[in-house]
């Protein structure tokens, strides 16, 4: 069996590991995208695959807190199972879980990167939807809040629906 291994990279800041990219997750900068999806490998595989595929469409990172059984090998094996169709990927970044105070998954966060400094908690500047729902459903719920983040969620939802109808 052959599977695609796009990249495993360690991003280090002053000697401390802060983020790991596995299997094609897009780390174009250290600053997260305005939409972030938090997941766990304990979620049903069909839910994970759907979230990863939908996140890829809108260029949103999918974040996990840590390694499967504290093992790179087990984590890579799990990702190989999930990315057989060459869709999606995950980043390991526990700092984002802390920054957005995510204590349960799945969670979809929409935030305004211009109003939240990289080192601060972003309590006042993000909306979050928890639950095993489609990404489009979560984005529509956030858009319905009619706050400063609604436009970001609405735009992403439109892109997602457009791609799914092609």
Helices and strands as residue ranges (DSSP letters): E 8-13, E 16-22, E 35-38, H 45-58, E 61-64, H 72-82, E 90-92, H 94-99, E 107-111, G 113-115, G 123-125, E 126-130, H 135-143, H 150-164
